[in-house]
Amino acid sequence: MGRLPEHLSAGLCQRARQSRDARFDGQFVVAVKTTGIFCRPICPVVMPKEKNVEYFGHGAQAMEAGYRPCLRCRPDSAPDSWAWRGTETTFVRALKNIEAGVLQRESLSELSERLGVTDRYLRKLFEQYLGTSPKQFDVYKRLMFAKQLLHDSQLPVSEVAHAAGFNSVRRFNDAFQKKLSLTPTQVRKQNTSPNQTISLNLAFRPPFDWDTFLQFYRARQIQGLENVGDHHYERLFKINKSRGWFSATMNPDKTSLAVQVEIDDVSELQSLVSELRRFFDLDADLWVVESHLECSFPQLKSGVRLPGIWNVFEAGVRAILGQQVSIVAAKKLVQQCVDELGESSLRNEDVDGLNKTFKFFPTPEAFVKSDLAFLKIPHRRRKTLKALAQTCFDDEKLGREFNVEEWIHIPGIGPWTVNYVQMRGLSEPDVLLNTDLGVKHGLEKLKERQTVFEHDDVSPWGSYATLQLWMLS
């Protein structure tokens, strides 16, 4: 019998498999002994007998046990699950780094040092939570990412290998055949031609209120940086040293987003997909979240996900400029920053006979070098913005991760700003902004309905409670 997370039992997995319950999609995989294949619990194939299956908490474990992924239900396209991430902070941070492709750029020892542990301890954590090593998990993620690209994109095999972090096509083919018992040609059934735009499908567990999500972004839209249409969201981005553009729309089946991507370095594509999943909150299991919150919110709005901000520096700038002002006023200030300090993109469009120029969000260095005189804000707030930019600029030069909790020591940054950045820049799920004016108004509305709650009542989903309160205000 395979390894399962503590909250899952073989009996529960059996019932979920036999009912093809979509709520469990991504929380475990079903390995069929007679075929040597592992599937999602929602796989539409003829259901195997229980004596012929075993269950694993993650596809990496099934692959280590000698099974290969199903070509029909495609475990590579299943939504990730929070359940198997465990509660160990270091393990979770390591997972996020590996999923973003960090081991393609640095060694396990370097990653361990950055996390403040030894590589031996990190291997122990992976064995404890996943039953495999960090390097084997990295190989699994890269191969499954490559499999997804072979299915969904028009990239040639050589580009797929590069995007998945393999130095040569030969090594890619060898690893693909050895680990998945398949060849790239078997996965890609038809010949495709290279295309500048990459098409991807990013799966999630329903529900997802896409209209509400777009409405939230539309109210805060920065012209030139992003565009929110009736059915799509698009923006320019920078990730590591790469730049690009993406556009996302909801697929008709409402179980995945259709994403179009242009990126100047395809090797950063895996990092981009990891960031997109955070940005759109695709790994949230809203059935779990909403069942926990429905006691506190008698009229809970279903399908509301955490709307991310692209990175923590942008979130910090937006938070500082949004202190004690309306959404409209904050939006105007952020727009001025992009217009004055943002670097122009080569991406242009002709709109109503006018050439529309797109701009990237300004870097910390751009803020450091500017006196910010164009911003009509109090001098103290301007100094706070400069201090944040200097802190982030110094961290970038030294190759350090931004430590948002340390920003509290910057004059002008208080708990609300730090919490806002954690909620939207890091997508932390348990941030209740109880000092926020909109949250206070929402709490008053709940009191009128004779419903009162504390943070402990909505934890560990305080961020989702914050969104519900904003919508009440």
Helices and strands as residue ranges (DSSP letters): H 10-19, G 22-24, E 29-32, E 37-39, G 50-52, E 53-56, H 59-64, E 68-69, G 75-77, G 83-85, H 89-99, G 102-104, H 108-115, H 119-129, H 134-152, H 157-163, H 169-180, H 184-187, E 198-203, H 210-218, E 226-228, E 232-239, E 242-250, E 256-263, G 266-268, H 269-279, H 286-293, H 312-321, H 327-341, E 344-351, E 354-359, H 364-369, H 379-398, G 404-409, H 415-424, H 437-448, H 455-458, H 462-472
